[in-house]
Amino acid sequence: MKDGPHIARIAALIGDSGRAEVLTALMTDRALTATELAAVAGVTKQTISAHLAKLLDAGLLCVEQQGRHRYFRLANQDVAQLLESLMNVAFRAGAVRLRSSPREPALRRARMCYDHLAGEVGVQFYEALVGQGLLQATADGAAVTPEGAAWFAQVGIDTAALARQRRTLCRPCLDWSERRHHLGGALGAALLQRLMEGGWARRVADSRVVQFTPKGEMALRDWLAATAPASAYQGAGGYGVPS
């Protein structure tokens, strides 16, 4: 009996090495042109056009026209979550690149996982939020505690407004390099945006790497050291998070 969605077509599309490189490059939640994606995938413009047409037709990508240029990005969060899961399975199965990128250590330290923070720093953030009682592990993943809602409000993040979105509010996302969880969902995206707006971190050009500024590194150490749950009542200044 053949029931449910037919996954073979999607699996075959992602399984091509060139298209896999394209999809991975778009995990930065940035829109890229066909020329940029051709360079990433190491293929000709003609070949990348064929790849992009197939990915668009399958609903894995979307495209936006601006003047003479067309910009491609992942279609939605479901696609990003699928790719995150595949990365985790590939890493656990030992399917790693034979030749590591020079950016590999920085990628493992802190990187974009679509629109939220991953890597060692992302895991530390998530575990500190749970340890401080701002997030609570649940059967469904994670939930914001009342203390957490108050703290996030003090650093400029409205969890109630985020909860009204169609997207999951907070979701533990298994980190392929750390094999522990970092914070995904709407809250994870809002937190990373807040860190960047506050001058703690920036995204490295043409890379998934997130680089913390000297100011951010110092504040990050102070914040992660404040593990006592009572600290949740100290407000943004108590954690050093940009306000």
C-alpha positions in Angstrom: 0.0 0.0 0.0 1.3 3.4 -0.9 0.0 6.1 1.4 1.0 9.7 2.2 3.3 12.2 0.4 5.8 10.9 -2.1 9.2 11.9 -0.8 11.4 10.4 -3.5 11.3 13.4 -5.7 12.3 15.8 -2.9 15.0 13.5 -1.7 16.4 13.2 -5.2 16.5 17.0 -5.6 18.3 17.5 -2.4 20.6 14.5 -3.0 22.3 16.1 -6.0 25.6 17.6 -4.8 25.2 20.9 -6.7 21.7 21.5 -5.4 22.7 20.5 -1.9 25.4 23.2 -1.9 22.8 25.7 -3.1 20.4 24.8 -0.3 23.1 24.9 2.3 24.3 28.3 1.2 20.8 29.6 1.6 20.7 28.5 5.2 22.0 31.9 6.1 18.4 33.3 5.4 20.0 35.6 2.8 18.8 35.9 -0.8 21.5 35.2 -3.4 21.6 35.6 -7.2 22.1 32.7 -9.6 25.7 33.9 -10.3 26.5 33.8 -6.6 24.9 30.3 -6.2 26.8 29.0 -9.3 30.1 30.0 -7.6 29.0 28.3 -4.4 28.0 25.1 -6.2 31.0 25.2 -8.6 28.9 24.9 -11.7 28.2 26.9 -14.8 25.5 29.5 -15.2 23.6 27.2 -17.5 23.7 24.3 -15.0 22.7 26.5 -12.0 19.7 27.7 -14.0 18.5 24.2 -14.4 19.1 23.4 -10.7 17.2 26.5 -9.6 14.3 25.8 -11.9 13.9 22.3 -10.4 14.1 23.7 -6.8 11.6 26.4 -7.6 9.2 23.9 -9.2 9.4 21.7 -6.1 8.6 24.6 -3.8 12.0 24.4 -2.0 13.0 27.9 -3.1 11.3 31.2 -3.9 12.5 34.0 -6.0 12.2 37.8 -5.9 12.9 40.1 -8.9 14.6 43.4 -8.3 15.4 45.3 -11.5 17.5 43.0 -13.7 18.4 40.7 -10.8 16.6 37.7 -9.4 17.3 36.7 -5.8 16.7 33.2 -4.5 16.1 32.1 -1.0 14.6 29.1 0.9 10.9 28.9 0.5 10.0 28.7 4.2 10.8 27.4 7.6 9.8 23.9 6.8 12.5 23.6 4.2 15.1 25.1 6.6 14.1 22.6 9.3 14.4 19.7 6.9 17.9 20.8 6.0 18.9 21.2 9.6 17.7 17.6 10.3 19.6 16.3 7.3 22.8 18.0 8.5 22.4 16.4 11.9 21.9 12.9 10.4 24.8 13.4 8.0 27.1 14.5 10.8 26.1 11.5 13.0 26.5 9.1 10.1 30.0 10.4 9.4 29.2 12.1 6.1 31.6 15.0 6.6 33.6 16.8 4.0 37.0 15.3 3.2 38.6 18.7 3.1 37.4 21.1 5.8 37.0 24.8 5.0 39.4 27.3 6.7 36.3 28.7 8.3 35.3 25.3 10.0 36.5 26.2 13.5 34.6 29.6 13.3 31.6 27.8 11.9 31.5 25.4 14.9 32.0 28.3 17.3 29.0 30.4 16.1 27.0 30.2 12.9 23.6 31.0 11.3 21.2 28.1 11.4 18.8 29.7 8.9 17.8 32.7 11.1 18.9 31.7 14.6 22.2 31.1 16.3 23.9 27.7 16.3 27.3 26.3 17.2 29.0 26.3 20.6 27.7 29.8 21.5 24.2 29.0 20.4 24.2 25.8 22.6 25.6 27.8 25.6 22.9 30.4 25.2 20.1 27.8 25.1 21.5 25.9 28.1 21.9 29.1 30.1 18.3 30.2 29.4 17.1 26.8 30.7 19.4 26.8 33.6 18.3 30.3 34.6 14.6 29.3 34.5 13.8 31.6 31.6 12.9 28.6 29.4 11.5 25.3 30.5 11.9 21.9 28.8 8.6 20.4 27.9 7.3 17.2 26.2 6.8 19.3 23.1 10.2 21.0 23.2 10.5 24.2 25.2 8.3 26.9 26.7 8.9 30.4 28.0 8.4 30.8 31.8 6.7 33.8 33.3 10.2 35.0 34.5 11.5 34.4 31.0 8.7 36.5 29.4 9.5 39.3 31.8 13.2 39.1 31.0 12.8 38.9 27.2 10.5 42.0 27.5 13.3 43.9 29.3 15.7 43.2 26.4 13.1 44.2 23.8 11.6 40.9 22.8 7.8 40.6 23.0 7.2 36.9 23.5 3.4 37.3 23.5 3.6 38.9 20.0 5.9 36.2 18.8 3.5 33.5 20.1 0.7 34.9 17.9 2.8 34.1 14.8 2.1 31.0 12.8 5.7 29.9 13.5 6.6 27.9 16.6 7.6 30.2 19.4 10.7 28.3 20.7 12.0 25.0 19.5 15.1 23.1 20.7 17.1 22.5 17.5 19.7 19.7 17.6 23.1 21.2 16.8 25.1 19.0 14.4 28.5 20.1 15.6 27.7 20.1 19.4 25.2 17.3 19.4 23.2 19.3 22.0 20.4 21.8 21.4 20.4 25.4 20.5 17.3 27.7 20.4 15.3 27.8 17.2 11.8 29.1 16.4 10.6 32.6 16.4 12.3 33.3 19.7 15.7 32.1 18.6 15.4 34.3 15.5 14.4 37.3 17.6 17.3 36.8 20.1 19.9 36.6 17.3 18.5 39.8 15.7 18.7 41.5 19.1 22.3 40.5 19.6 23.2 41.9 16.1 21.2 45.1 16.7 23.0 45.6 20.0 26.4 45.3 18.5 27.3 42.0 20.1 27.6 40.0 16.9 27.7 40.3 13.1 27.4 37.9 10.2 30.6 37.4 8.3 30.2 38.2 4.6 29.6 35.3 2.2 29.5 32.8 5.1 27.3 31.3 7.7 29.8 32.3 10.4 28.6 34.6 13.2 31.4 36.6 14.7 31.1 38.2 18.1 32.6 41.6 18.6 35.0 42.3 21.5 32.2 44.0 23.3 30.0 41.0 22.7 32.6 38.4 23.8 33.0 40.2 27.2 29.3 40.6 27.7 28.6 37.0 26.6 31.0 35.7 29.2 29.4 37.8 31.9 25.9 36.7 30.9 26.7 33.0 30.7 28.3 33.2 34.1 25.1 34.5 35.7 23.6 31.0 36.1 21.5 31.6 39.3 17.8 31.6 38.5 17.3 34.6 40.8 19.3 36.7 38.3 16.3 36.6 36.0 14.9 39.4 38.1 17.9 41.7 37.5 16.8 42.8 34.1 18.8 43.4 31.0 21.6 45.2 32.8 22.0 42.2 35.1 22.9 40.0 32.1 24.7 42.5 30.0 22.4 41.8 27.0 22.1 44.8 24.7 19.1 46.9 25.8 
